[in-house]
Amino acid sequence: MGKTHKVTAGWLDNMAFETEITGHKVIIDSDPSFGGQDRGPRPKPFMLASLAGCIGIDVISILKKMRITPDHFNVQVEGQLTNEHPKHYKKMHVVYEFTGDNLPMDKLKRAIELAEDRYCGVFYTYRKALELTSEIVVKPKP
């Protein structure tokens, strides 16, 4: 059996909860229209951030091994929610945005393929629950 992670969310007041993730405290709250005070992000967008962070770390790690360093790298994740309750993401789209000169598209594609298919556990988990699509955007150095 692999490593186990555990997170506890402690109720602060109203709709706010505080959690600690690997030593970093985060407040999660609800929108004021649902009784929250907007003291922190909502839970569902954390799912998008988790995917962006996980896949981004893996892509950069693989690119470094390939000796490719973009001037800028951004991972954008958009999630489409259902209209009915329980509202959940039915689709996520990942955009890998690279900026730089001499970025070989074949190696960028290979790094992303490896990250999506072999290394990113968040991508792997989400793929089992919803539709996941992705695209690559490369911009020249300004």
Residue, then its C-alpha position, 0 to 999 in steps of 0.5 A: m500500500g502507498k503513502t496515506h495523506k490526511v487533511t482535516a478541515g476545522w469549522l471556524d464559524n458561519m461557513a468557514f473552515e481552516t485546513e492545513i495542507t503540508g504545513h500551509k494553512v488555508i481557509i475555505d469559505s462559501d460565497p456570501s449568498f450562501g452564508g459565507q464571508d468570502r474569507g477564502p476560496r471555494p472547495k470546487p475551484f481547489m480541484l482545478a488548482s490541484l490539477a493545474g499544480c500537479i500537472g504543471i510540476d510534472v511537465i516542468s520536471i520532465l522538461k528539465k530532464m529534457r534540458i528544455t526551459p521555457d521562459h514562461f509556463n502557465v497551466q490553465v484549467e477550466g471546469q464545467l459544472t453540472n446544473e443539477h445537484p450535486k453540482h460537480y465538474k463533468k468536464m475539465h480542459v487544460v491549456y498548457e501555455f508556453t512562452g519562449d524561443n526554440l521550444p520543440m513541439d515534439k518534446l513539449k507534447r511528449a512531456i505532456e503525454l508522460a505527465e498526463d498518462r504516467y505521472c500526474g495522479v490528480f490527472y489520472t484520478y480525474r480522468k476516471a470521473l470526468e471528461l478531460t481534454s487539453e491543448i498546447v499554446v506556444k507563444p514566441k518570446p516578446 
